[in-house]
Amino acid sequence: MDMKTQGMPLDGLLTVDRDRLWNSLMEQGKIGETDKGGLNRQALTDLDRQVRELFISWGKEAGCEVSIDQIGNIFVRRPGVDNSLPPVMTGSHIDTQPTGGKFDGCFGVMAGLESIRRMNDLGIKTQAPVEVVAWTNEEGCRFPPCMMGSGVFTGEFELEPTLAIRDAEGISVGEALTKIGFAGEKSVPGHQVGAYFEAHIEQGPVLEDAEKTIGVVIGALGQKWFDLSIQGVESHAGPTPMSLRHDAGLVAAELITFVNRTALEHAPHGRGTVGCLDLFPGSRNVIPGQVNMTVDFRHLEADALDAMVSGLKAKIAELEALHGVQVSLTPTADFAPLYFADNCVSYVRDAAAALGYGHMDIVSGAGHDAIFLAEKAPAGMIFVPCEGGISHNEMERADADDLAAGASVLLTALVNAAGIEEAK
């Protein structure tokens, strides 16, 4: 829809209140604050309850309607001129890792809230409703899987099996929701969505390195994860000649090098990581007889991702024959690459350009709720830099000006997507 106001030019208007956004981030950041200045506010704990209640109170103060669904997602809706239209939605999450920061997820929710507050300040009436959502348990550190709330909302996960998932203490998701008072009544899968935008810190170093303020997220990397077990023969490190060994550790080392080289050969979007490595028996003078390890491959193109996996399988067969070992490869996760909707990407890119912010196209290497929402509605994301690319860490930092810029791009994109009431 074309942007039109009641006689007011939009140039220079659609920027957020920098200090109000920052103060909201700092206020919510007091709930679960750690000694190092980060956050430990895991999903469905009492601290999660407290920040949920704060978010709801701020939404009501902004004149919004609040609803909660059966998995505990919170929807704060600013009515539109035509409430029969599906809402233009934005949001993220307010749960954190055990040693998380104050911006991962929280920025997206507070930026959405600040966008609504700024619409109120400017007297903007949107044609469609605008909705800010706080998704339940995006992090997945207490209750797997991650992106739980958006997964149930979009129908990726079924409600009842999800409610039955238990944490390390044996408490189920359903029990925890009830205990904190957020077992809502709104049915899932959820309502129709006109468009979805998510603002987030980058969680990587690309924007900072390029000295750009806004990342226009064009898509998310596909992911293929594996558990890999290498079975060799443990034997004495001294008497066993090098040529007669069946060294599982040596094979693991060659595979680690191969995974890294494969990702480099599939630049710029290739990623390859061995994050876990366990050698048995773990004695300095015994040749490792077994190694358990993980492999994480990522790429924006499905064909390239498949080629990376095919290459790994071929390398495994080669090493089995060369070193007399047996290797098993077990898939553990498979997420297809995703391109965000052209119109939502354009809303973000055009807003960044109109507001004069340095920007660049970028891809998301991590999972976000927007990935599930993109299966339900046109979706897009906005990245802002984070210091050193550090996230999921108490040292996570973001600049107030960058955050305000990202929120201003979000505000402009929301207004464009929702449409403004035409002058009469």
Secondary structure, 3 states (H helix, E strand, C coil): CCCCCCCCCCCCCCCCCHHHHHHHHHHHCCCCECCCCCECCCCCCHHHHHHHHHHHHHHHHCCCEEEEECCCCEEEEECCCCCCCCCEEEEEECCCCCCECCCCCHHHHHHHHHHHHHHHHHCCCECCCEEEEEECCCCCCCCCCCCHHHHHHHCCCCHHHHHCCECCCCCEHHHHHHHHCCCCCECCCCCCCCEEEEEEECCCCHHHHHCCCEEEEEEECEEEEEEEEEECCCCECCCCCHHHCCCHHHHHHHHHHHHHHHHHHCCCCCEEECCCEEEECCCCCECCCEEEEEEEEEECCHHHHHHHHHHHHHHHHHHHHHHCCEEEEEEEEEECCEECCHHHHHHHHHHHHHCCCCEEEEEECCCCHHHHHCCCCCEEEEEECCHHHCCCCCCCCCCHHHHHHHHHHHHHHHHHHHCECCCC
